[in-house]
Amino acid sequence: MKTRVTELLGIQYPILQGAMAWISRPELVAAVSNGGGAGILTTNWGPEQLLRDIRRIRELTDKPFGVNTNHGLRNVEDREEIFRIIIEEKVPFVTMGAGDQRPYIPVFRAGGVKTICIVPKTRLAKRIEAAGADALIIEGTEAGGRIGTLTTMALMSNVIPEVTIPVIAAGGIVDGRGMAAAMVMGADGIQMGSRFLLAEECHAFHPDNVKRLLEATDDDSTEVGLSRGKGMRGLRSPFSERYHEMEIAGVPVEELNALAAEMSRKVAEEGIGADGMNGIVQCGQSVGPLKKVQPAAEILRTVTEEAAEILKKAPGLLG
Ligand SMILES: Cc1cc2nc3c(=O)[nH]c(=O)nc-3n(C[C@H](O)[C@H](O)[C@H](O)COP(=O)(O)O)c2cc1C
């Protein structure tokens, strides 16, 4: 499949493996890139580990991959060091999405790194395009991980006609039907997170979480923190129930933040814990088709083949 995203990144399939905090390790990233998509690493472990991770990816693949800088945007020293490493190591592209990323775009452009920004609304999408980003990811509230309020469908309707750079759709896309729908809506590619949690090479996804995800139904999908402007989607747990009770009771945001501190890391490393209070297993709303663990390359191939089949049949709808 050839789109502006495959051309931009030099990949076979227009599919990105979304960055996943504390989970996107070099083995997963390289498996996705070797499979014809684009794997994306996270910077959660800080600059020194980032350098080791990039070098490990290069041992495993000579294909393009990206780094997500969200975590590294938090404090100035880390940010500068992380940016320097990404540029010096000639990482092909970055994705970033924490707030307004316009100041960082020229830094990467000057360093020869392609910049893909994750946006939750049209106004920011237009500003980011004007600032020189190479592509956009529009991520709907159906997605696993940190979320905004607009759905993927609304974002595709609103943003795609307003920008000229390639757009990658994310949030609730887990199979070829979702991919075909996004392409018909005008997206140039898709990003999936949840589906890749079940990649064989996703070793950092705790075995308890794998089991929980395989058993999940859409009833289990919930979010925490959206009422305080910091939403995160995943599977219902004693933690999410407690969090909702506290939100309804109007507990101050500092107390909620304290409850959720280190949640992503704890759940990734230990699962939700015996009492279920470590947090939530982050994943998107489209859990129905997530029924097996399989190699990343197989995920990429089957999703693209399903999408191609559907797109081939689409003209039949016209009678
Ligand atoms: C466990 C998990 C952790 C995530 N962490 C990040 C992150 O650190 N940075 C980021 O930009 N997106 C993050 N995301 C979002 C994904 O990159 C991707 O956009 C999203 O999963 C797409 O929706 P889907 O889960 O329905 O496929 C995360 C998603 C999951 C499931």
The ligand as a MOL file (V3000), in Angstrom:
LIG
                    3D

  0  0  0     0  0            999 V3000
M  V30 BEGIN CTAB
M  V30 COUNTS 31 33 0 0 0
M  V30 BEGIN ATOM
M  V30 1 C -0.4040 1.4060 27.2410 0
M  V30 2 C -0.4080 2.6300 26.3970 0
M  V30 3 C 0.5120 3.6250 26.6580 0
M  V30 4 C 0.5580 4.7670 25.8410 0
M  V30 5 N 1.5270 5.7120 26.0500 0
M  V30 6 C 1.6900 6.7390 25.1880 0
M  V30 7 C 2.7860 7.6390 25.3060 0
M  V30 8 O 3.6320 7.5100 26.1800 0
M  V30 9 N 2.9030 8.6510 24.3950 0
M  V30 10 C 1.9850 8.8090 23.3770 0
M  V30 11 O 2.1260 9.7320 22.5670 0
M  V30 12 N 0.9240 7.9590 23.2440 0
M  V30 13 C 0.7710 6.9400 24.1140 0
M  V30 14 N -0.2710 6.0420 23.9450 0
M  V30 15 C -1.1740 6.1870 22.7840 0
M  V30 16 C -0.7110 5.3160 21.6090 0
M  V30 17 O 0.5210 5.7700 21.1150 0
M  V30 18 C -1.7480 5.2720 20.4580 0
M  V30 19 O -1.9070 6.5400 19.8820 0
M  V30 20 C -3.0900 4.7400 20.9230 0
M  V30 21 O -2.9010 3.5490 21.6310 0
M  V30 22 C -4.0040 4.5070 19.7310 0
M  V30 23 O -5.2620 4.0320 20.1300 0
M  V30 24 P -5.6010 2.4640 20.3240 0
M  V30 25 O -5.0800 2.1360 21.7020 0
M  V30 26 O -7.0680 2.3970 20.2430 0
M  V30 27 O -4.8780 1.7180 19.2560 0
M  V30 28 C -0.3570 4.9110 24.7780 0
M  V30 29 C -1.3000 3.8990 24.5460 0
M  V30 30 C -1.3300 2.7650 25.3270 0
M  V30 31 C -2.3290 1.6880 25.0160 0
M  V30 END ATOM
M  V30 BEGIN BOND
M  V30 1 1 1 2
M  V30 2 1 2 3
M  V30 3 2 2 30
M  V30 4 2 3 4
M  V30 5 1 4 5
M  V30 6 1 4 28
M  V30 7 2 5 6
M  V30 8 1 6 7
M  V30 9 1 6 13
M  V30 10 2 7 8
M  V30 11 1 7 9
M  V30 12 1 9 10
M  V30 13 2 10 11
M  V30 14 1 10 12
M  V30 15 2 12 13
M  V30 16 1 13 14
M  V30 17 1 14 15
M  V30 18 1 14 28
M  V30 19 1 15 16
M  V30 20 1 16 17
M  V30 21 1 16 18
M  V30 22 1 18 19
M  V30 23 1 18 20
M  V30 24 1 20 21
M  V30 25 1 20 22
M  V30 26 1 22 23
M  V30 27 1 23 24
M  V30 28 2 24 25
M  V30 29 1 24 26
M  V30 30 1 24 27
M  V30 31 2 28 29
M  V30 32 1 29 30
M  V30 33 1 30 31
M  V30 END BOND
M  V30 END CTAB
M  END
